[in-house]
Amino acid sequence: MSSTVQPDPADPKKGASVRYRVRHSSAYRYGRDIMLAHHLLHLTPRIAAGQRILGFRMEVEPKPSVIAEHRDYFDNPMTYIEMHEPHMRLTVRIDIDVEVDADRPDVAAMDTPWEALRDRLNDPVDAGARAASAFAYISPMIVPSADLHDYALPSFKPGRPIGEAVMDLTNRINDEFTFDPEATTIATPVADVLAERRGVCQDFAHLEIGCLRSIGLAARYVSGYLRTVPLPGKPRAVGADVSHAWLSVWCGGDQWLDMDPTNGRPGSSDLITLSWGRDYGDVSPLQGVIIGSSIQHMTVEVDVENRYGP
């Protein structure tokens, strides 16, 4: 797979965690005054296994008339805002200080046969299975299908350990699909991605989740950030890091294994989790209703700064 996304190599400093400062700015410019707007923002990072939020700040311009904090169905923090005054621009800036453990679950340690996990999802007394089952079925943007089932099956031989099987599927997607920002939109169906073999991180996460659900496994969509490094000989450009998407597959109990098909590798300390849900629609950074115009222009800048030490 060709991709402009380049994960950072292993941290040369031996340590238990990596600390980051993430700055994310989204700016919307409208063709004429917006008279009224209601928005839901999934931009506050959640607490996740191996990740600790040390600081967070959000700025919205112009100042909202109403602002409230909530939790969604998946326990993601979200912010609700109302804009009652006319405005032609909306800017949302966030600043996150986060610490991510360098050690992640070992793929080889996830050795339960995949069929056992598939069958366990139907166990009504298994608390982990009940929680995971929310991510095992159809969702608005991911429809399991026979084609997805057939694509997944070569990786899922009878009795194969879940970690090994999912890693094989992740590598196949990475090898057989091309990173192409012009090939898809937010609304592109998974079936089209499978047929065309092109897309971006959101598409590849949706594709792999669809494959896993099609064979009866539970997998969730994860949004967040990816630490990147410049090409050899090039300086690091502030604001050139990216929002990113990957997936987690349920491995029993409260264990979930992150997989990044865009880069063909399991989760690492390069990934900073923001939210998770059934698909992109559950965790869209900003969604809502505006009265007065349509979006004429949007710009997004993300900068992930690596900070060593406590």
N, C-alpha and C positions, 0 to 999 in steps of 0.2 A: 504494500500500500504506500503510495506517495502521500506525504503530509507535511504541512508547514509547521506542525506542532512537534517540538523537540523536548522531551522530558529532560530534566536535569539528571546527570549521572549521580552515582552514589556520593553522598556527602563525605568529603575526605576526613572530616572530624568525627571520631568515634564518640557516640553519645546516645542517650536514651531518647532524645526528641529533637525536633527541628522547630524553630520558632519563626513565624512569618508575620509581616504586616501586609494586609491586602487593602488596596484602595480601588474602589469601583465607582465610576461615574457614568450615569445614563442621562443623556440630554435629548429632549423632544422639542421640536420647533413646529408650530402649527401654521396653517395658511391664513387663519384669521382668529379672532378672539374665541377662546373656549369659555363659555358662560358658566358651565357647571361640570364637575368631574368627580367621579368616584373611582378609587383605585385600591386594589389589593397588591401588596408588595411582599414577595418572598425573597428578602434580601438580608434578613437577620440570620446569622449562622446558628445551627442547632448543636447541642451537645451530642457527640457521637463517640463510640468506642475508639479509644486511642486519640481523641482530639479534645482539647480544652480551650474554651474561649476566655481570653485574658482581658479583653477590652473590645467595646463596640460603640460606634457612633454613627448616626444617620442624620443627614441634613437634606431638607427638601426646600426648594425655591420655585415659586413663591411659597410663603408660609401657609400650610394647610389651615382651613377653617376648622376642621375636625381631624384628630389623629388618635388612634386607639390601637393597642396591642392585643393580639389574640393568638390562640393555637388552633391549627387546623386538625382535621381528622387523624392525620398521621403524626401529630404532635410537633409539627414544624412551627416555629414562631413566624407570625406574619403581622404586617402593619396595614391598617385600614386608614385611608385618608380621603377627605372631601375637600374640594376646592370650590368655593362659592364666588370668588372674585374673578372677573375676566382676566385671562392670561393667554399669551401667545407662546410661552415657553414653560417647560417643566424640567427641572434638573433634580436628580436624586444622587447624592454622594454618600458612600459608606466607607468606613475605616474600621478594619478588623485587626486585632492583635490575637493571634492564635498559636497554640503549641500542638504539634502533631508528633505522635510516637514514631520513631524510626522503624521499630519492629512491627511487622504486620503478620496476620495469620499465614502460616505456611501452607501452600497449595497441597503439598504431599500429605500434610496432617489431616486434611479433609478427605478421609478415606472411607466414608460410608458409601456403599453402593448407591448409585443414583436412583435405582428403582425403589430402594427402601425409603428414601426421602419422598419420592412421589407417593408411595402408598401411605406414608405417615401423615401426609397432609389431610387425610380423611379420618384421622383418629380424634374423636371428640374430646378425649381426656388429656390430650397433649397440648399444654398451654402454648408452647413455642409454635406448634403447627397451626393452632387457631389464629395466632397473631400473623403468621406468615401467609395464611390462606388469602388474605386481602390482596396479595400480589400474585396470585396463581391463575387468575381468570382474565377474561376480556376486559379491556379498558377503552376509553374513547379513542385513543390514538394507536392502540396495539390490539389487533385482532388475530388470535391464533388461527393457523390454517394448515391444510394438508401440505402445502408447499414449504412452509416454515418447518413443519414436522420432518419432512423428507430431507431438508437441508441439515437439520440438527442431527439426524439419526446416525450418520457415520461416526460422529464423535462419541456417541453414547452406546457403546457395545454392552451386551449383557454383563452385569456385575462390575462394570468399571467404576472406580471411585469417583465421587462427585467432583473433587478438585481437579483431578486429571482430565476428566471428560470436559469440564467447562473451560479449562485452560486450552484444550485442543480446539474447541469451538471458537474461542477468542482468537487463537492464532490463525485459524482458517479465515475468519472474517478479515483480519488484518492483512493476510496474504492475498485474498481474492477480491477485495473491494478497494476502490480508489478514493482517496480524500479529494473532494471536489466541491468547493463552496458555491459554485454556480449551478450545481446539478439539482438541488432540491430547495424547498422552502420549509417553513415550520409545519405546513399542512401536508407535506408529501406523505402518502400512505406507505406503510412498511412493505406492502406488496410491490410497489414501484421501486423501492430501494433494492429489494431482492432481485428484481428483474434487470435493473440497469447496472447494478454493482458499483454505484457511486453515491457519495453523500458526505456528511460531516458527522461530528461526534454524536449529536442528538440522534441522527439516523441509525448509526451503528449500535448505539445503546438500545434503541427501540427494536432494531432487528434481532439482536441477541436475546433480549427479553422475550420477544415473540417466539423465537425458537425454543427457549426454555419452557415457556408456558404451553407451547404446543405439544410438548412431551410430558406435561403434567407437573412441572417443577414451579417453584415460586421464585420470582425475581422482581426487584424493584429498580426504578429509575432514580439516579442520584445526580443532582446538580451541584456544581461547586467551581473550584478553580484548580488550575494546573500550573505548578512552577515550571518555567521554561528557561532555556539558556540560549544565547545568540549563536548564530552559525560561526564556525571557526574563523577567527580573525576579525569578527565584527563586535563592536561594543554592545553592551546590554542597553536596549532602548526602554526608557521608562514609559509605561503605558502600553507596552507591546505584549504583555501576558494576556491570557485568554480566559473567558468563562469556559467551562468544560462540562461534559456529561459522560457518565459511565453507568455501570449497573452493579448490583449486589445480588448474589444467589443465596438462597437459604440452604444451610448445611446442617440443620438440626438444632434443637434447643434455641438458644439466643445467638447462635453463630451465623454470621453472614460473611460471604467472601466477595470482596470487590474485584471487578474485572474491567479493564479499559481496552475495549476492542480497537479503538482508534489508534492506539500505540502498541497493541499486541502484548499486553503484560498484565499481571495482577496488580491490585492496589499497592500503593507505596506511599512514603511520606511526601511525595510530590503532589498528592491529591489533598485538597482542602474541602471538606464537605459543607455544603450550605443547607440543602433540603433534600428530602426524598419522597417519592410518591409512586403511583402506578405508571405514570408516563409524564411527558413534559407538561401537559396541561395542568397537572396537579401542583406544579412548582414553578410556573412561569414567573420570571422576576417581577413583572408588572403587568397587571391586567385590570380591566375595568370598563367604564362607560364614560364617554365625553359627549357634551352637547355644544355644538357650535362650529365644528370643523373636523377634518381628518388629519392624521399625522402627515406632515410634509417631509420631515427629515428627522432621523434619529442617529445619534452617535453614542458609542459605548467605548469607554477606556478602562482597562484593568491593569493594575500593576501589583505584582506579587514580589515582595522584597524578603529575602532570606536573612534572618537574624539569628546568629549563633549565640548560645549562652542561655542562662535562665530567663 
